[in-house]
C-alpha cells in the first residue's frame, strides 16, 4: 500500500482550501451596498408577482427574462406556512413550488424569522451547504492526494453545483442532505437513512430517489424492516402534502413532475445540439450543451460498466441515471440545460465510485464524465468581477 508524501498531502489540502476560498470570494463579489446578496436570487422586476413583505425590502430587480426559480422559494421563505393568500399570486405554480419547502424553512430559521435576514440567508445558504458538503465529501474523496483533489474538485465545481449557488436554487443543498442519507446507509442505520431521505424529499420530490441508498435486505425480517423504512421515507412529504391539501382543496397537490416517454427528451436534445453546432459552428453555446450531454452519457455508461450495486452511492447515481431517461423536454431546454442540476447526485455518485477504480483507463472515464466543467467555468466570476 502506497503512502502519500506529507508535502504532497499538504499542498493538495492547501489547494482545496484555495478552491473553497475562491468560490466564497466569487460569491462575495455579488454583494451590493443597497441590495445585499439578492442579485443571487434573480427576482423579476414586477411588483405584481411579489409578496408585500418582499416589496418593502431592498432587492435587486431583474427583467423577466433574467429572473429565475429561486425567487419563488425565497418568497416562500418569507411565509413558510403559506398563511398569506397573496402567495398564490406570486408563485408561477403554487402547489408545485410549495411542495419544495425544506430550504425555504432553513432560510427562515437561519434568518431568525426576520424578513431582511431571511432574504440574505436564502441567497447565501447555498454557499453554507457547499462548504458543509466540501467537508463531508472528504469522507469519500479526501483531497490530500492529486487524485483525490481532482475528483473532489470535479464534484464541487460541477456546472449544476455552481448554477445552484449562482441562482440560489435547491439542487446544491439537496445533495448535502442526500449525502447525509448515504452516510447513514453506509453505517447500517436504515431508519436514520430513510428519515433523512424523507426530509430531503421536502426539498425536491426527486430527492426521494436517495432512498435507493437503503441497504437491500437478504432475509424475510429484513424485507419487513425495509418496507417500514420506505414508509418512513414517504412520511414527511405525505404529512406536508396533507397540509397543502388543507389549503389547496380544489386542486390536487400531487401535480405531475416534468417527465415524458423514455429517451424522447434525451434524443431530441442530442439532435438539436448537434444541428446547432453543425449550422453555426463551435462558437455557439450549443457546445456547452454538448459537454453536458457527453458528461451524463459517460457517467451512466460507467455505472452500467462498473455495476457496483453494493455501493450506496452507485445505487443513488444509478437512480438519477434512470431519471435522465424520462426527463421532460423543458429540463433539456437551453444550453447547457437544467439537466446538470436535476441530476447533480449522478455527478457525485459517478466520481465517488470511479475514484475507487485505480486502473489507468479510469482517467479517460474521469475526463469524459466531467466535461461539464467546461460550461461550469462560465457560471461564477471565479477570476473576475461579478456582472
N, C-alpha and C positions, 0 to 999 in steps of 0.2 A: 504494500500500500504506500503510495507516494504522499509526501507531506509538502505543504506549501511553504516556500521561503518566507520567513517573517517579514522581510522587507516588501516582498510582493503582496503579502496579505495586507499590510498597512497602506500600501499605495492603492490597492483596489478599494479598500474601505474609504480612503480619502476621496477617491473618485466618486464613490456612491454618495458621500456627503456633499460633494460638489454638485452632483446632479440634483440632489434634493434642494440645495440652496439655489440652484439655477431656476428650478421650477417655481419656488416660492418667490424669488425676486422678480420673475417674469409676471407673476400674478400681481405683485405689488405695483407694477407699472400701470395697472388699470385703475389705480386709485385716483379719485378726483376730489379736490378740496370741498366742493359743494355736494356732489352726488355719491361720495364714498366709493364703494365697490359695486354699485348697481349696474355698471356697464357690463358686468359678467352675466347679469340676469336677462338682458335684452328685452326690456319692456317695450311694448308698442306705444307710440305717441298718440294715444286715443283715450281720453278720459272716460268715454262711454264703456270701455272694456276694463275699467279699473275700479276696485273697491274704494269707497270713500276713505277708508283708512290709508290706502296707498296714495290717493290723490293729495292727501295732506302732508305726505313725506317727500323730501327731495329724492328724486330718482332720475337717472339719465333716460330721456325719451329716445326712441328709435322709430324710423319709418316702418310701416307694417312689414315690408319685405325683409327688414333686418331684425325683426322680433323672433323669438323662439319659445319653445315649450317651457323653459324654466320660469317664465313669467307667471304661468298658471299655478305651479307648485309653490312659488314664492307667495302668491296671494292666498293660497290655501293655508300657508303657514301663519298668515295674519288672522285666520279664522279656522283653526284646525278641527273644530267640531261642526263646521258648516251652519252656524246659527244665524248668520246674516243672509237673508234671502237674496241679496244682491250678488252672492257668489255664483248663482246660476247664470247671471247675465254676463259675467266677466270671463267665464270659462268657455272654451270652444266646444268641449264635450264634458259637461258637468259630472256625469256618472263615471265615465272613463277616467277622468283626472282625479276625482275624489277617491276612487278605489286605490290610487297610489299615494297613500297618505303618510307613510312612515317617515320620510325625510322632510316633510312639512312639520311633523311633530318634533323631530330632532332640532330643526331650526327654531321652532317656537321655544323649546326647552333651553337651547343654547342662548337664545335672545332674552331669556327670563320673562317672556311674555310682553316685552316692550316693543312696540311696532318698529321703531327705527333700528333697534338692536336685532330684531328678527330678520329684517332685510339683510343686514350685514352678515348675520350668522348663516342665512341661506346662501348668500353669494360665496361665502368662504368655506362652508362646511366640506365642499369637495376637496379643498386643499388639506383640511384636517384629516379626512378619511384617506386621502392619498398618502399622507405621512404615516398614518397608522398602518396602512396596507404595506407601505415600503418596509416597515419594521417586521410585520407579520410574514411577508413574503420571504424574508431571510430564513425562515424555518425550512423552506423547500429549496430556495435558491440563494444560499449565502453569498453575498458579493465580496468575498475575500480571496477569490481567485479570478483571473481574467475570464474564465469560462462562466463562473457563477455571476460575475458582474455583467457579462453580455446578456445572459438570459434574464436576469433581474431587470436590467435596463429595458430590454425589449418589451417586457410586460408593462412597466410603469410609464414608459414613453410611447406606448401604443397610440394609434390615432384615436381609437374610441375613448381611451382614458383621458387624453388631453382635451378632446372635444367635450367630455363631461365636465372638466374643470372650466374650460373657456365659456361654456354656455350654462353653467350651474344646473346640470342635469342629474338624473338619478342613477346613471349607469356605474360611475365610479364608486360611490358609496355602497351600491348594491354588491359589487364584487367583494368589498371588505366583509360584509355580513355573510356572503356565501363562503368566503374563506374561513370564517369562524365555524360555520356548519361543517366544513371539511375537517377542520382541526378536531372537532368533537367526534366526528365519524372515525377518524384515524385512531382516536383514543378508545374506541369501542363504546362510546356513550351515545347509544342510538337515540334515546328520547331527548337528550340535550341537543343533538344534531337536528332532530325533527323539529323541535321547538324553534331553534334558530332559523331553520329553513322556512318555517311557517311565518316567523316575524319578517324574514326577507321578502316573503310574498306580499307583504303590505307595502313594500317599496315599489315593486313591479310584479305583475302576475307571472311573468316569465321566470322570475326568481324562484318560483316553486320547483323549477327543474333542478334546483340544488338538492332536492330530496333524493336525487339519483346517487348522492354520496352515501346514503344509508347503507350499511353492510347488508349483503344478501344472506338470509339465514339458510341453514342447511338441515334444520330439524323442524318437526311439526310445531313444537312450542316456539321455536324461533320465528316461524311464519306468523303465528298469532301475535307475537310481540311486534313484528314488522308491520302487520296490518294496523295495530294500535298506534304505531309511530306515524303511519300515514294519516291517521285521523288527527293526530297532533299537528302534523304539517298543515292540514287544511283548516284547522280550528280558528286561528287568528283572523284569516281572511273571511271565513264564514261569519264570525261574530261582527266584523266590521261591515260586511255585506248586509247583515240584518239591520244594523244601524242605518245604513244608507237606504235600505228599503223603507224604513220608517219615515224617511224624508222624501224619497222619490217613489211613492206608491204607484204612480201612473205609468212608470217606465221600469222595465226590468233592469236591475243593477248588473246583471251578467251580460253586459254589452260585449259583443264578439271581439276577439283580438284580431289584429290585421293579418289574417292568414288566407291562403288560397290553395289551389291544387298543387301537389308536389312538383317542384322543379320549374314551374312556369315563370315565376319572378326571376329565379336564378338564370335560366336560359335566356330570357329576354334581356337581362342586364348584360350578359356576355355579348349578345347580338348588337345592342345599341352602343355599347362601349367600343367594340371593335369597328363598328361602322363609323363612329365619330372620329376615331383615330385614323381610319383609312381615308376619310374625306378631308379632314382638317390637318392631320399630322400630329407629331408628338408635342406640339405647343398647346394642344387642347387640354383642359382639365380632365378629360376622359382618361388620361394617363394615370391620374390618381385613382380613378375607378378601377382601372386595370390592376393596379397594385393591390387594391383591396380584394378584388376577385381572386387574384393569384394567391394571396395570403390565406383566405378562408378555404380555398380549394386544397392547397397543400396541407393546411392544418388538418382538415378532415381526412385527407388521404393518409397522412401519417398515423392518425388514430386507427384507421382501418388496418394499416400495415402492422402497427405495434400490438394491438389487441390486448392491452394490459387491463383487463376487466377488473382485476382485484384492486386496482388503484383508484381511490375515491375521485381524485382529480381527473383521471381518464374518463370515468363514468359521467362526471359533470360536463366535461368538454364534449363528450360524445352526445349527450342530450342536447347541447346547444348546436352541435353539428347537424343533428336531425332537424332542429328548428329552422335551419337555413333552407331546408327543402320546401317548407311551406310558408315562408315569409311573403307577405303581400308586396305587390309592386311599389306601394307607397314607401316601404322601408328601403327599397333599392333606388329610389329617385335621387337624382343629383350625383355629384362626384365629390368624394369617393362613396357617398351614400351613408345612411344611418346604420348599415349592417355592421360596421366596425364597432358601434356602441352596443347594439342589440345583442350581439354575440360576444361581448367582451370576455366572459368567463372562458370561452373557447380559446382565446389567446393565452390566458393564464394556464389552463389545463394542458394545452399543447406544449408550451415551453417548459412547464414543470416535468411533464412526462419525458420530453425529449432530452432534458438536461441529464437524465439518468442513462441515456444511451451514449456510451463513450466511444463508439466506433467512429472512424474518420468521416464517414458519409453523413454523420449526424449534422455536420456543419452545413452541408448542402440543404438539408431539411430546414435548418435554422434560418439560413439566408432567405430561402424562398418563402418560408412560412411567416417571415417578419418583414416582407416588402412593404407592409402598411406603415413602416417607419418613414417611408418617403413622403407621403402626404402628411404624416404627423408633424414633420418639421415645419409645416406652414401654419400650425394651429396657434401656438403661443409665441410671443416675441422673446424667444429664449436668448437671443443675442442682440436684440434691437429694442426700440421704443414701441410701446403699445399705440395702436391707432386711436 
